[in-house]
Amino acid sequence: MLLRKDGKGRYMEVALSDAAAFLALPRTWGLTQPGAAVGGGHAGYRIYPCQDGRVAVAALEPHFAKSLCAAAGVPYANILTMLSPATHQAIANYLQTMTRPALEALATDKDIPLCTLPK
């Protein structure tokens, strides 16, 4: 059921194969290859160690990436900032200093999509 602006809905059938194909587009486009954007190349989309575990960061969208960079003290110019090895290192260094509870508070306070994980 999709709602239109007038508040009325409509029924749509979508084949599961079509939905799966849509969700697989990043893989189809090569974005999941090692070093590509969602294959570790984007500093805002990877798993980093923290003081008491690990943190999975999913700050791909520019507004999330800017928030992550601001928290880590990294100047954000554009997407190329997030592909820089220096940005990867700065964010890794910053996150390594934090505990899981501190990271969860940061996520809430600064609107950064992340999930902490035990060691």
C-alpha positions in Angstrom: 0.0 0.0 0.0 1.4 3.4 -1.0 0.0 6.6 0.3 -0.5 9.5 -2.0 -0.5 13.1 -0.9 -4.3 13.1 -0.8 -4.1 10.4 1.8 -5.6 7.6 -0.3 -3.7 4.5 -0.9 -3.3 2.2 -3.8 -2.3 -1.5 -4.1 0.8 -2.4 -6.0 2.2 -5.9 -6.6 6.0 -6.0 -6.9 7.8 -9.2 -7.8 10.2 -10.4 -5.2 12.8 -10.8 -7.9 12.4 -7.2 -8.9 12.9 -6.0 -5.4 16.0 -8.3 -5.0 17.4 -7.0 -8.3 17.0 -3.4 -7.1 18.7 -4.2 -3.8 21.6 -5.9 -5.7 22.4 -2.8 -7.8 25.4 -1.8 -5.7 26.9 -5.2 -6.4 26.0 -5.1 -10.0 27.6 -1.7 -10.4 30.8 -3.0 -8.6 30.4 -0.8 -5.5 30.9 -3.8 -3.2 34.3 -4.8 -4.6 37.3 -4.4 -2.2 38.2 -0.7 -2.1 35.0 0.5 -3.8 32.6 2.7 -1.9 30.8 0.0 0.0 33.7 -2.4 -0.1 35.8 -0.4 2.4 36.8 2.5 0.2 34.4 5.0 1.8 35.6 6.0 5.3 32.1 6.3 6.5 31.1 2.8 5.6 33.1 0.2 7.4 33.8 -1.5 10.7 36.4 0.1 13.0 37.8 -1.0 16.4 36.9 1.0 19.4 38.1 0.8 23.0 35.8 -2.0 24.1 34.7 -3.6 20.8 33.9 -2.5 17.3 31.7 0.0 15.6 30.0 -0.4 12.2 29.6 3.0 10.6 27.1 3.6 7.8 27.6 7.3 7.0 27.4 7.1 3.2 25.1 10.0 2.6 26.8 13.4 2.6 25.0 14.8 5.7 26.0 11.7 7.7 29.5 11.9 6.4 29.8 15.5 7.4 28.6 14.7 10.9 31.1 11.9 11.2 34.0 14.1 9.9 33.0 17.0 12.2 33.0 14.6 15.2 36.5 13.2 14.2 37.9 16.7 13.4 38.3 16.0 9.7 37.4 18.9 7.3 34.8 17.6 4.9 34.8 19.1 1.3 33.0 16.5 -0.8 32.8 12.7 -1.4 36.5 12.6 -2.2 37.2 13.5 1.4 35.7 10.1 2.4 37.8 8.2 -0.1 41.1 9.6 1.2 43.4 7.3 3.1 44.1 10.3 5.5 40.3 10.5 6.3 40.2 6.7 6.9 43.1 7.0 9.3 41.8 10.1 11.1 38.4 8.5 11.7 39.9 5.2 12.8 42.1 7.0 15.3 39.1 9.0 16.6 36.9 5.9 17.0 39.7 3.9 18.6 39.6 6.4 21.5 35.9 5.9 22.2 33.9 3.3 24.2 30.7 1.7 22.9 28.4 3.8 25.2 30.2 7.0 24.2 29.7 6.0 20.5 26.1 5.3 21.0 25.6 8.7 22.6 27.5 10.3 19.7 25.2 8.6 17.2 22.2 10.0 19.0 23.6 13.5 19.6 25.2 14.0 16.1 22.9 11.9 14.0 25.6 9.5 12.8 24.4 6.0 11.7 26.5 3.5 13.6 26.1 0.3 15.5 28.5 -0.8 18.2 29.5 -4.5 18.5 31.3 -6.4 21.2 34.8 -7.7 20.6 
